[in-house]
Amino acid sequence: QVQLVESGGGLVQAGDSLRLSCAASGRIFSSYAIGWFRQAPGKERDFVAAINWSSGSTYYTDSVKGRFTISRDNAMNTHLQMNGLKPEDTAVYYCALVISPHFGGLNPPPPPKSGDEYDYWGQGTQVTVSS
């Protein structure tokens, strides 16, 4: 069983930065990717960024490119550095993990942008950006 725990959310002002972390635990016997999603009140859950754990390749939704950076470390932690935050970034942020042997191949596919394809989810962390 895999568990994901997010941390680092908070209340900040527009233009500020936050660093979210996702700590993964458990045994994973295949290649996988970690994705970050967010859900604002009354809105759909949206893809934000993802990282292929094997290759380190990163992917972003257009609205955060140049402002957010996803990274990983050796301790199965994933981080989402968020700079230049805007009020529209306000949401609950979730990390999720999707397992597939294809992610470890020579030409791995990008991680899915649909949350329905992810296997494990964290509990979420609130990010609020005031104007």
N, CA, C and O atoms as CSV, one atom per row, in Angstrom:
chain,resi,resn,atom,element,x,y,z
A,1,GLN,N,N,0.842,-1.190,0.000
A,1,GLN,CA,C,0.000,0.000,0.000
A,1,GLN,C,C,0.886,1.252,0.000
A,1,GLN,O,O,1.876,1.327,0.728
A,2,VAL,N,N,0.521,2.201,-0.807
A,2,VAL,CA,C,1.268,3.457,-0.914
A,2,VAL,C,C,0.484,4.558,-0.215
A,2,VAL,O,O,-0.734,4.661,-0.365
A,3,GLN,N,N,1.177,5.357,0.528
A,3,GLN,CA,C,0.548,6.512,1.175
A,3,GLN,C,C,1.244,7.786,0.734
A,3,GLN,O,O,2.465,7.819,0.579
A,4,LEU,N,N,0.461,8.830,0.533
A,4,LEU,CA,C,0.971,10.132,0.139
A,4,LEU,C,C,0.486,11.161,1.147
A,4,LEU,O,O,-0.687,11.181,1.520
A,5,VAL,N,N,1.403,12.013,1.581
A,5,VAL,CA,C,1.050,13.047,2.547
A,5,VAL,C,C,1.585,14.380,2.052
A,5,VAL,O,O,2.792,14.545,1.873
A,6,GLU,N,N,0.682,15.335,1.831
A,6,GLU,CA,C,1.085,16.663,1.385
A,6,GLU,C,C,1.331,17.573,2.577
A,6,GLU,O,O,0.779,17.370,3.658
A,7,SER,N,N,2.164,18.572,2.361
A,7,SER,CA,C,2.405,19.591,3.372
A,7,SER,C,C,2.855,20.868,2.679
A,7,SER,O,O,3.216,20.854,1.502
A,8,GLY,N,N,2.829,21.966,3.417
A,8,GLY,CA,C,3.370,23.221,2.904
A,8,GLY,C,C,2.355,24.260,2.480
A,8,GLY,O,O,2.731,25.369,2.100
A,9,GLY,N,N,1.076,23.927,2.535
A,9,GLY,CA,C,0.075,24.906,2.145
A,9,GLY,C,C,-0.009,26.048,3.144
A,9,GLY,O,O,0.589,25.993,4.218
A,10,GLY,N,N,-0.752,27.076,2.781
A,10,GLY,CA,C,-0.915,28.202,3.688
A,10,GLY,C,C,-1.590,29.371,3.030
A,10,GLY,O,O,-2.061,29.287,1.895
A,11,LEU,N,N,-1.629,30.471,3.763
A,11,LEU,CA,C,-2.219,31.722,3.287
A,11,LEU,C,C,-1.095,32.695,2.974
A,11,LEU,O,O,-0.280,33.017,3.839
A,12,VAL,N,N,-1.056,33.163,1.731
A,12,VAL,CA,C,-0.022,34.098,1.302
A,12,VAL,C,C,-0.662,35.208,0.494
A,12,VAL,O,O,-1.840,35.148,0.142
A,13,GLN,N,N,0.140,36.225,0.206
A,13,GLN,CA,C,-0.331,37.324,-0.620
A,13,GLN,C,C,0.103,37.109,-2.068
A,13,GLN,O,O,1.042,36.365,-2.349
A,14,ALA,N,N,-0.588,37.762,-2.958
A,14,ALA,CA,C,-0.241,37.678,-4.374
A,14,ALA,C,C,1.220,38.060,-4.582
A,14,ALA,O,O,1.699,39.051,-4.029
A,15,GLY,N,N,1.917,37.268,-5.381
A,15,GLY,CA,C,3.323,37.491,-5.632
A,15,GLY,C,C,4.252,36.700,-4.744
A,15,GLY,O,O,5.443,36.584,-5.034
A,16,ASP,N,N,3.725,36.155,-3.669
A,16,ASP,CA,C,4.537,35.370,-2.747
A,16,ASP,C,C,4.807,33.976,-3.303
A,16,ASP,O,O,4.323,33.605,-4.372
A,17,SER,N,N,5.592,33.221,-2.546
A,17,SER,CA,C,5.949,31.853,-2.936
A,17,SER,C,C,5.553,30.868,-1.847
A,17,SER,O,O,5.473,31.216,-0.669
A,18,LEU,N,N,5.310,29.643,-2.263
A,18,LEU,CA,C,5.089,28.523,-1.361
A,18,LEU,C,C,5.749,27.294,-1.946
A,18,LEU,O,O,5.895,27.167,-3.161
A,19,ARG,N,N,6.146,26.394,-1.069
A,19,ARG,CA,C,6.721,25.124,-1.516
A,19,ARG,C,C,5.912,23.997,-0.906
A,19,ARG,O,O,5.922,23.788,0.307
A,20,LEU,N,N,5.216,23.282,-1.760
A,20,LEU,CA,C,4.453,22.123,-1.320
A,20,LEU,C,C,5.325,20.873,-1.407
A,20,LEU,O,O,6.167,20.747,-2.296
A,21,SER,N,N,5.111,19.971,-0.489
A,21,SER,CA,C,5.834,18.711,-0.510
A,21,SER,C,C,4.850,17.553,-0.444
A,21,SER,O,O,3.771,17.658,0.139
A,22,CYS,N,N,5.248,16.457,-1.053
A,22,CYS,CA,C,4.445,15.234,-1.055
A,22,CYS,C,C,5.373,14.095,-0.655
A,22,CYS,O,O,6.285,13.727,-1.395
A,23,ALA,N,N,5.127,13.548,0.521
A,23,ALA,CA,C,5.951,12.447,1.008
A,23,ALA,C,C,5.274,11.126,0.686
A,23,ALA,O,O,4.139,10.884,1.098
A,24,ALA,N,N,5.966,10.282,-0.043
A,24,ALA,CA,C,5.423,8.982,-0.417
A,24,ALA,C,C,6.055,7.900,0.444
A,24,ALA,O,O,7.251,7.944,0.732
A,25,SER,N,N,5.252,6.932,0.851
A,25,SER,CA,C,5.763,5.799,1.603
A,25,SER,C,C,5.109,4.529,1.071
A,25,SER,O,O,4.043,4.566,0.457
A,26,GLY,N,N,5.775,3.404,1.322
A,26,GLY,CA,C,5.281,2.137,0.822
A,26,GLY,C,C,6.189,1.589,-0.260
A,26,GLY,O,O,7.146,2.250,-0.666
A,27,ARG,N,N,5.902,0.413,-0.721
A,27,ARG,CA,C,6.732,-0.246,-1.723
A,27,ARG,C,C,6.082,-0.168,-3.098
A,27,ARG,O,O,4.910,-0.497,-3.277
A,28,ILE,N,N,6.872,0.274,-4.049
A,28,ILE,CA,C,6.395,0.366,-5.419
A,28,ILE,C,C,7.337,-0.447,-6.285
A,28,ILE,O,O,8.532,-0.157,-6.339
A,29,PHE,N,N,6.815,-1.462,-6.963
A,29,PHE,CA,C,7.650,-2.384,-7.702
A,29,PHE,C,C,7.618,-2.143,-9.210
A,29,PHE,O,O,7.929,-3.034,-10.001
A,30,SER,N,N,7.240,-0.932,-9.590
A,30,SER,CA,C,7.209,-0.587,-11.005
A,30,SER,C,C,7.509,0.881,-11.143
A,30,SER,O,O,7.634,1.600,-10.152
A,31,SER,N,N,7.624,1.320,-12.369
A,31,SER,CA,C,7.847,2.745,-12.618
A,31,SER,C,C,6.571,3.530,-12.328
A,31,SER,O,O,5.462,3.003,-12.423
A,32,TYR,N,N,6.749,4.775,-11.979
A,32,TYR,CA,C,5.583,5.578,-11.633
A,32,TYR,C,C,5.844,7.051,-11.882
A,32,TYR,O,O,6.968,7.470,-12.157
A,33,ALA,N,N,4.792,7.810,-11.779
A,33,ALA,CA,C,4.864,9.260,-11.905
A,33,ALA,C,C,4.057,9.884,-10.778
A,33,ALA,O,O,3.105,9.287,-10.275
A,34,ILE,N,N,4.439,11.063,-10.395
A,34,ILE,CA,C,3.726,11.832,-9.376
A,34,ILE,C,C,3.120,13.060,-10.039
A,34,ILE,O,O,3.796,13.782,-10.772
A,35,GLY,N,N,1.875,13.281,-9.780
A,35,GLY,CA,C,1.201,14.454,-10.315
A,35,GLY,C,C,0.675,15.335,-9.196
A,35,GLY,O,O,0.348,14.865,-8.106
A,36,TRP,N,N,0.602,16.630,-9.496
A,36,TRP,CA,C,-0.067,17.577,-8.599
A,36,TRP,C,C,-1.336,18.064,-9.286
A,36,TRP,O,O,-1.331,18.406,-10.468
A,37,PHE,N,N,-2.404,18.089,-8.533
A,37,PHE,CA,C,-3.695,18.567,-9.009
A,37,PHE,C,C,-4.210,19.611,-8.021
A,37,PHE,O,O,-3.750,19.685,-6.882
A,38,ARG,N,N,-5.152,20.400,-8.466
A,38,ARG,CA,C,-5.771,21.363,-7.559
A,38,ARG,C,C,-7.252,21.467,-7.854
A,38,ARG,O,O,-7.704,21.265,-8.981
A,39,GLN,N,N,-7.993,21.788,-6.808
A,39,GLN,CA,C,-9.437,21.932,-6.934
A,39,GLN,C,C,-9.883,23.149,-6.149
A,39,GLN,O,O,-9.758,23.198,-4.925
A,40,ALA,N,N,-10.402,24.125,-6.866
A,40,ALA,CA,C,-10.956,25.321,-6.243
A,40,ALA,C,C,-12.427,25.066,-5.911
A,40,ALA,O,O,-13.050,24.193,-6.514
A,41,PRO,N,N,-12.979,25.806,-4.974
A,41,PRO,CA,C,-14.387,25.593,-4.590
A,41,PRO,C,C,-15.318,25.720,-5.787
A,41,PRO,O,O,-15.269,26.700,-6.530
A,42,GLY,N,N,-16.161,24.717,-5.958
A,42,GLY,CA,C,-17.139,24.746,-7.025
A,42,GLY,C,C,-16.593,24.463,-8.406
A,42,GLY,O,O,-17.307,24.596,-9.400
A,43,LYS,N,N,-15.320,24.069,-8.476
A,43,LYS,CA,C,-14.707,23.808,-9.779
A,43,LYS,C,C,-14.209,22.374,-9.875
A,43,LYS,O,O,-14.120,21.655,-8.880
A,44,GLU,N,N,-13.889,21.982,-11.099
A,44,GLU,CA,C,-13.356,20.656,-11.334
A,44,GLU,C,C,-11.919,20.566,-10.821
A,44,GLU,O,O,-11.236,21.577,-10.656
A,45,ARG,N,N,-11.486,19.351,-10.577
A,45,ARG,CA,C,-10.095,19.111,-10.219
A,45,ARG,C,C,-9.243,19.231,-11.480
A,45,ARG,O,O,-9.539,18.608,-12.500
A,46,ASP,N,N,-8.196,20.026,-11.401
A,46,ASP,CA,C,-7.362,20.301,-12.569
A,46,ASP,C,C,-5.936,19.801,-12.383
A,46,ASP,O,O,-5.391,19.812,-11.279
A,47,PHE,N,N,-5.356,19.369,-13.473
A,47,PHE,CA,C,-3.955,18.982,-13.502
A,47,PHE,C,C,-3.084,20.229,-13.371
A,47,PHE,O,O,-3.377,21.261,-13.974
A,48,VAL,N,N,-2.011,20.129,-12.581
A,48,VAL,CA,C,-1.090,21.249,-12.417
A,48,VAL,C,C,0.287,20.901,-12.984
A,48,VAL,O,O,0.818,21.626,-13.825
A,49,ALA,N,N,0.859,19.793,-12.520
A,49,ALA,CA,C,2.207,19.407,-12.931
A,49,ALA,C,C,2.409,17.939,-12.631
A,49,ALA,O,O,1.678,17.347,-11.837
A,50,ALA,N,N,3.411,17.353,-13.275
A,50,ALA,CA,C,3.735,15.951,-13.024
A,50,ALA,C,C,5.205,15.713,-13.314
A,50,ALA,O,O,5.846,16.457,-14.056
A,51,ILE,N,N,5.719,14.651,-12.707
A,51,ILE,CA,C,7.111,14.270,-12.918
A,51,ILE,C,C,7.200,12.758,-13.064
A,51,ILE,O,O,6.634,12.006,-12.270
A,52,ASN,N,N,7.921,12.330,-14.094
A,52,ASN,CA,C,8.232,10.918,-14.268
A,52,ASN,C,C,9.365,10.598,-13.302
A,52,ASN,O,O,10.459,11.152,-13.411
A,53,TRP,N,N,9.099,9.701,-12.359
A,53,TRP,CA,C,10.086,9.483,-11.304
A,53,TRP,C,C,11.380,8.898,-11.841
A,53,TRP,O,O,12.453,9.205,-11.322
A,54,SER,N,N,11.305,8.062,-12.870
A,54,SER,CA,C,12.497,7.410,-13.408
A,54,SER,C,C,13.364,8.385,-14.203
A,54,SER,O,O,14.573,8.470,-13.991
A,55,SER,N,N,12.737,9.111,-15.112
A,55,SER,CA,C,13.495,9.982,-16.006
A,55,SER,C,C,13.680,11.392,-15.462
A,55,SER,O,O,14.610,12.097,-15.854
A,56,GLY,N,N,12.802,11.799,-14.565
A,56,GLY,CA,C,12.842,13.173,-14.063
A,56,GLY,C,C,12.176,14.172,-14.986
A,56,GLY,O,O,12.186,15.373,-14.715
A,57,SER,N,N,11.591,13.686,-16.085
A,57,SER,CA,C,10.909,14.605,-17.007
A,57,SER,C,C,9.725,15.252,-16.311
A,57,SER,O,O,9.014,14.613,-15.536
A,58,THR,N,N,9.527,16.532,-16.601
A,58,THR,CA,C,8.468,17.291,-15.931
A,58,THR,C,C,7.464,17.835,-16.936
A,58,THR,O,O,7.784,18.059,-18.104
A,59,TYR,N,N,6.262,18.039,-16.464
A,59,TYR,CA,C,5.159,18.487,-17.310
A,59,TYR,C,C,4.322,19.474,-16.506
A,59,TYR,O,O,4.136,19.315,-15.300
A,60,TYR,N,N,3.818,20.504,-17.200
A,60,TYR,CA,C,3.062,21.553,-16.523
A,60,TYR,C,C,1.841,21.956,-17.343
A,60,TYR,O,O,1.843,21.872,-18.571
A,61,THR,N,N,0.814,22.387,-16.650
A,61,THR,CA,C,-0.274,23.014,-17.356
A,61,THR,C,C,0.157,24.438,-17.718
A,61,THR,O,O,0.989,25.027,-17.028
A,62,ASP,N,N,-0.393,24.981,-18.777
A,62,ASP,CA,C,0.082,26.257,-19.310
A,62,ASP,C,C,0.027,27.386,-18.291
A,62,ASP,O,O,0.908,28.247,-18.276
A,63,SER,N,N,-0.983,27.396,-17.449
A,63,SER,CA,C,-1.175,28.533,-16.541
A,63,SER,C,C,-0.105,28.641,-15.459
A,63,SER,O,O,0.001,29.678,-14.805
A,64,VAL,N,N,0.689,27.591,-15.260
A,64,VAL,CA,C,1.712,27.641,-14.215
A,64,VAL,C,C,3.126,27.582,-14.777
A,64,VAL,O,O,4.091,27.694,-14.021
A,65,LYS,N,N,3.266,27.410,-16.072
A,65,LYS,CA,C,4.601,27.342,-16.671
A,65,LYS,C,C,5.367,28.626,-16.387
A,65,LYS,O,O,4.842,29.728,-16.549
A,66,GLY,N,N,6.610,28.467,-15.962
A,66,GLY,CA,C,7.426,29.621,-15.636
A,66,GLY,C,C,7.261,30.111,-14.217
A,66,GLY,O,O,8.056,30.922,-13.742
A,67,ARG,N,N,6.228,29.624,-13.527
A,67,ARG,CA,C,6.005,30.028,-12.128
A,67,ARG,C,C,6.172,28.855,-11.162
A,67,ARG,O,O,6.695,29.026,-10.061
A,68,PHE,N,N,5.734,27.682,-11.566
A,68,PHE,CA,C,5.799,26.494,-10.705
A,68,PHE,C,C,6.900,25.561,-11.197
A,68,PHE,O,O,7.156,25.459,-12.396
A,69,THR,N,N,7.543,24.886,-10.256
A,69,THR,CA,C,8.565,23.897,-10.590
A,69,THR,C,C,8.338,22.649,-9.760
A,69,THR,O,O,8.257,22.710,-8.533
A,70,ILE,N,N,8.235,21.516,-10.442
A,70,ILE,CA,C,8.085,20.237,-9.752
A,70,ILE,C,C,9.443,19.549,-9.729
A,70,ILE,O,O,10.189,19.594,-10.707
A,71,SER,N,N,9.754,18.916,-8.610
A,71,SER,CA,C,11.041,18.233,-8.471
A,71,SER,C,C,10.877,17.035,-7.558
A,71,SER,O,O,9.849,16.867,-6.902
A,72,ARG,N,N,11.895,16.215,-7.525
A,72,ARG,CA,C,11.887,15.043,-6.663
A,72,ARG,C,C,13.223,14.962,-5.947
A,72,ARG,O,O,14.210,15.558,-6.380
A,73,ASP,N,N,13.248,14.213,-4.839
A,73,ASP,CA,C,14.510,13.984,-4.163
A,73,ASP,C,C,14.704,12.487,-3.949
A,73,ASP,O,O,13.878,11.686,-4.386
A,74,ASN,N,N,15.769,12.112,-3.291
A,74,ASN,CA,C,16.101,10.702,-3.145
A,74,ASN,C,C,15.257,9.982,-2.102
A,74,ASN,O,O,15.332,8.760,-1.970
A,75,ALA,N,N,14.468,10.728,-1.374
A,75,ALA,CA,C,13.692,10.115,-0.291
A,75,ALA,C,C,12.234,9.931,-0.665
A,75,ALA,O,O,11.366,9.928,0.208
A,76,MET,N,N,11.953,9.776,-1.961
A,76,MET,CA,C,10.582,9.584,-2.438
A,76,MET,C,C,9.693,10.772,-2.121
A,76,MET,O,O,8.482,10.622,-1.957
A,77,ASN,N,N,10.286,11.941,-2.035
A,77,ASN,CA,C,9.507,13.159,-1.843
A,77,ASN,C,C,9.427,13.941,-3.145
A,77,ASN,O,O,10.385,14.005,-3.915
A,78,THR,N,N,8.276,14.524,-3.368
A,78,THR,CA,C,8.076,15.392,-4.523
A,78,THR,C,C,7.738,16.781,-4.004
A,78,THR,O,O,7.023,16.939,-3.015
A,79,HIS,N,N,8.271,17.785,-4.698
A,79,HIS,CA,C,8.053,19.153,-4.261
A,79,HIS,C,C,7.460,19.972,-5.394
A,79,HIS,O,O,7.759,19.751,-6.568
A,80,LEU,N,N,6.621,20.912,-5.023
A,80,LEU,CA,C,6.072,21.849,-5.999
A,80,LEU,C,C,6.398,23.255,-5.511
A,80,LEU,O,O,5.753,23.776,-4.602
A,81,GLN,N,N,7.395,23.852,-6.121
A,81,GLN,CA,C,7.776,25.223,-5.800
A,81,GLN,C,C,6.880,26.156,-6.589
A,81,GLN,O,O,6.840,26.106,-7.818
A,82,MET,N,N,6.161,27.008,-5.873
A,82,MET,CA,C,5.199,27.900,-6.514
A,82,MET,C,C,5.625,29.334,-6.267
A,82,MET,O,O,5.600,29.814,-5.133
A,83,ASN,N,N,6.014,30.012,-7.326
A,83,ASN,CA,C,6.433,31.406,-7.254
A,83,ASN,C,C,5.415,32.288,-7.964
A,83,ASN,O,O,4.638,31.820,-8.796
A,84,GLY,N,N,5.433,33.548,-7.628
A,84,GLY,CA,C,4.525,34.474,-8.286
A,84,GLY,C,C,3.073,34.067,-8.153
A,84,GLY,O,O,2.320,34.109,-9.126
A,85,LEU,N,N,2.682,33.678,-6.965
A,85,LEU,CA,C,1.322,33.171,-6.776
A,85,LEU,C,C,0.278,34.243,-7.060
A,85,LEU,O,O,0.475,35.428,-6.793
A,86,LYS,N,N,-0.826,33.786,-7.604
A,86,LYS,CA,C,-1.941,34.650,-7.967
A,86,LYS,C,C,-3.195,34.203,-7.223
A,86,LYS,O,O,-3.292,33.040,-6.831
A,87,PRO,N,N,-4.151,35.098,-7.023
A,87,PRO,CA,C,-5.397,34.686,-6.355
A,87,PRO,C,C,-6.057,33.494,-7.038
A,87,PRO,O,O,-6.681,32.669,-6.370
A,88,GLU,N,N,-5.933,33.393,-8.345
A,88,GLU,CA,C,-6.549,32.262,-9.058
A,88,GLU,C,C,-5.845,30.932,-8.805
A,88,GLU,O,O,-6.326,29.889,-9.247
A,89,ASP,N,N,-4.715,30.954,-8.102
A,89,ASP,CA,C,-4.051,29.712,-7.710
A,89,ASP,C,C,-4.660,29.139,-6.428
A,89,ASP,O,O,-4.301,28.038,-6.010
A,90,THR,N,N,-5.560,29.863,-5.817
A,90,THR,CA,C,-6.196,29.401,-4.595
A,90,THR,C,C,-6.969,28.116,-4.844
A,90,THR,O,O,-7.826,28.056,-5.726
A,91,ALA,N,N,-6.660,27.092,-4.064
A,91,ALA,CA,C,-7.290,25.782,-4.239
A,91,ALA,C,C,-6.738,24.825,-3.191
A,91,ALA,O,O,-5.780,25.138,-2.483
A,92,VAL,N,N,-7.353,23.670,-3.109
A,92,VAL,CA,C,-6.756,22.552,-2.380
A,92,VAL,C,C,-5.863,21.817,-3.372
A,92,VAL,O,O,-6.298,21.447,-4.463
A,93,TYR,N,N,-4.627,21.614,-2.983
A,93,TYR,CA,C,-3.652,20.957,-3.854
A,93,TYR,C,C,-3.450,19.516,-3.385
A,93,TYR,O,O,-3.254,19.246,-2.200
A,94,TYR,N,N,-3.504,18.614,-4.341
A,94,TYR,CA,C,-3.363,17.192,-4.067
A,94,TYR,C,C,-2.184,16.624,-4.860
A,94,TYR,O,O,-1.965,17.002,-6.011
A,95,CYS,N,N,-1.440,15.730,-4.250
A,95,CYS,CA,C,-0.494,14.948,-5.032
A,95,CYS,C,C,-1.080,13.559,-5.233
A,95,CYS,O,O,-1.848,13.062,-4.409
A,96,ALA,N,N,-0.703,12.954,-6.335
A,96,ALA,CA,C,-1.228,11.649,-6.700
A,96,ALA,C,C,-0.141,10.847,-7.400
A,96,ALA,O,O,0.789,11.406,-7.982
A,97,LEU,N,N,-0.273,9.552,-7.335
A,97,LEU,CA,C,0.738,8.651,-7.910
A,97,LEU,C,C,0.077,7.692,-8.884
A,97,LEU,O,O,-0.970,7.116,-8.590
A,98,VAL,N,N,0.689,7.526,-10.034
A,98,VAL,CA,C,0.203,6.583,-11.036
A,98,VAL,C,C,1.338,5.617,-11.373
A,98,VAL,O,O,2.469,6.034,-11.624
A,99,ILE,N,N,1.023,4.331,-11.374
A,99,ILE,CA,C,2.024,3.291,-11.612
A,99,ILE,C,C,1.868,2.745,-13.022
A,99,ILE,O,O,0.760,2.415,-13.444
A,100,SER,N,N,2.958,2.650,-13.740
A,100,SER,CA,C,2.949,2.022,-15.059
A,100,SER,C,C,4.374,1.651,-15.450
A,100,SER,O,O,5.283,2.468,-15.307
A,101,PRO,N,N,4.582,0.436,-15.938
A,101,PRO,CA,C,5.932,0.063,-16.377
A,101,PRO,C,C,6.398,0.899,-17.563
A,101,PRO,O,O,7.600,0.983,-17.819
A,102,HIS,N,N,5.479,1.515,-18.285
A,102,HIS,CA,C,5.846,2.320,-19.458
A,102,HIS,C,C,6.666,3.540,-19.069
A,102,HIS,O,O,7.439,4.052,-19.879
A,103,PHE,N,N,6.505,4.011,-17.837
A,103,PHE,CA,C,7.240,5.203,-17.418
A,103,PHE,C,C,8.742,4.935,-17.332
A,103,PHE,O,O,9.542,5.871,-17.349
A,104,GLY,N,N,9.125,3.671,-17.241
A,104,GLY,CA,C,10.534,3.332,-17.154
A,104,GLY,C,C,11.166,2.978,-18.490
A,104,GLY,O,O,12.336,2.599,-18.542
A,105,GLY,N,N,10.396,3.100,-19.585
A,105,GLY,CA,C,10.892,2.750,-20.895
A,105,GLY,C,C,11.786,3.814,-21.508
A,105,GLY,O,O,12.012,4.869,-20.916
A,106,LEU,N,N,12.294,3.522,-22.707
A,106,LEU,CA,C,13.192,4.463,-23.382
A,106,LEU,C,C,12.447,5.720,-23.826
A,106,LEU,O,O,13.007,6.816,-23.785
A,107,ASN,N,N,11.235,5.579,-24.235
A,107,ASN,CA,C,10.414,6.712,-24.667
A,107,ASN,C,C,9.111,6.708,-23.872
A,107,ASN,O,O,8.054,6.392,-24.418
A,108,PRO,N,N,9.179,7.053,-22.599
A,108,PRO,CA,C,7.982,6.965,-21.767
A,108,PRO,C,C,6.935,7.983,-22.172
A,108,PRO,O,O,7.269,9.084,-22.610
A,109,PRO,N,N,5.694,7.625,-22.030
A,109,PRO,CA,C,4.627,8.589,-22.306
A,109,PRO,C,C,4.575,9.636,-21.206
A,109,PRO,O,O,5.056,9.383,-20.102
A,110,PRO,N,N,4.015,10.786,-21.470
A,110,PRO,CA,C,3.842,11.768,-20.389
A,110,PRO,C,C,2.838,11.242,-19.378
A,110,PRO,O,O,1.942,10.480,-19.741
A,111,PRO,N,N,2.966,11.628,-18.135
A,111,PRO,CA,C,1.971,11.217,-17.141
A,111,PRO,C,C,0.589,11.733,-17.533
A,111,PRO,O,O,0.474,12.779,-18.171
A,112,PRO,N,N,-0.444,11.015,-17.158
A,112,PRO,CA,C,-1.798,11.451,-17.541
A,112,PRO,C,C,-2.195,12.746,-16.857
A,112,PRO,O,O,-1.748,13.044,-15.749
A,113,LYS,N,N,-3.035,13.505,-17.526
A,113,LYS,CA,C,-3.559,14.738,-16.959
A,113,LYS,C,C,-4.919,14.525,-16.313
A,113,LYS,O,O,-5.454,15.426,-15.667
A,114,SER,N,N,-5.469,13.345,-16.484
A,114,SER,CA,C,-6.740,13.020,-15.851
A,114,SER,C,C,-6.490,12.356,-14.516
A,114,SER,O,O,-5.798,11.342,-14.431
A,115,GLY,N,N,-7.052,12.928,-13.486
A,115,GLY,CA,C,-6.876,12.361,-12.165
A,115,GLY,C,C,-7.454,10.966,-12.031
A,115,GLY,O,O,-7.044,10.203,-11.156
A,116,ASP,N,N,-8.403,10.627,-12.891
A,116,ASP,CA,C,-9.031,9.300,-12.822
A,116,ASP,C,C,-8.037,8.178,-13.086
A,116,ASP,O,O,-8.282,7.029,-12.717
A,117,GLU,N,N,-6.921,8.505,-13.719
A,117,GLU,CA,C,-5.952,7.481,-14.053
A,117,GLU,C,C,-4.906,7.263,-12.957
A,117,GLU,O,O,-4.045,6.393,-13.083
A,118,TYR,N,N,-4.981,8.037,-11.904
A,118,TYR,CA,C,-4.004,7.905,-10.834
A,118,TYR,C,C,-4.475,6.888,-9.798
A,118,TYR,O,O,-5.671,6.734,-9.548
A,119,ASP,N,N,-3.503,6.200,-9.205
A,119,ASP,CA,C,-3.816,5.083,-8.329
A,119,ASP,C,C,-3.915,5.462,-6.855
A,119,ASP,O,O,-4.691,4.862,-6.111
A,120,TYR,N,N,-3.150,6.434,-6.437
A,120,TYR,CA,C,-3.118,6.818,-5.028
A,120,TYR,C,C,-3.168,8.344,-4.910
A,120,TYR,O,O,-2.660,9.070,-5.764
A,121,TRP,N,N,-3.790,8.800,-3.832
A,121,TRP,CA,C,-3.960,10.234,-3.597
A,121,TRP,C,C,-3.613,10.594,-2.164
A,121,TRP,O,O,-3.792,9.809,-1.234
A,122,GLY,N,N,-3.105,11.824,-2.024
A,122,GLY,CA,C,-2.938,12.373,-0.692
A,122,GLY,C,C,-4.217,13.040,-0.223
A,122,GLY,O,O,-5.221,13.050,-0.935
A,123,GLN,N,N,-4.175,13.587,0.959
A,123,GLN,CA,C,-5.375,14.168,1.566
A,123,GLN,C,C,-5.596,15.624,1.154
A,123,GLN,O,O,-6.682,16.167,1.354
A,124,GLY,N,N,-4.577,16.254,0.583
A,124,GLY,CA,C,-4.703,17.624,0.109
A,124,GLY,C,C,-4.181,18.640,1.107
A,124,GLY,O,O,-4.163,18.398,2.314
A,125,THR,N,N,-3.754,19.786,0.583
A,125,THR,CA,C,-3.300,20.892,1.414
A,125,THR,C,C,-3.839,22.188,0.806
A,125,THR,O,O,-3.795,22.385,-0.408
A,126,GLN,N,N,-4.347,23.064,1.670
A,126,GLN,CA,C,-5.000,24.278,1.206
A,126,GLN,C,C,-3.974,25.362,0.895
A,126,GLN,O,O,-3.078,25.639,1.692
A,127,VAL,N,N,-4.124,25.962,-0.268
A,127,VAL,CA,C,-3.331,27.135,-0.648
A,127,VAL,C,C,-4.306,28.280,-0.895
A,127,VAL,O,O,-5.210,28.171,-1.723
A,128,THR,N,N,-4.116,29.368,-0.174
A,128,THR,CA,C,-4.960,30.539,-0.335
A,128,THR,C,C,-4.082,31.742,-0.643
A,128,THR,O,O,-3.156,32.061,0.103
A,129,VAL,N,N,-4.385,32.399,-1.750
A,129,VAL,CA,C,-3.610,33.562,-2.174
A,129,VAL,C,C,-4.525,34.780,-2.145
A,129,VAL,O,O,-5.518,34.836,-2.870
A,130,SER,N,N,-4.192,35.739,-1.318
A,130,SER,CA,C,-5.007,36.948,-1.212
A,130,SER,C,C,-4.470,38.018,-2.147
A,130,SER,O,O,-3.273,38.074,-2.433
A,131,SER,N,N,-5.371,38.863,-2.616
A,131,SER,CA,C,-4.972,39.921,-3.560
A,131,SER,C,C,-4.533,41.177,-2.840
A,131,SER,O,O,-4.166,42.162,-3.482
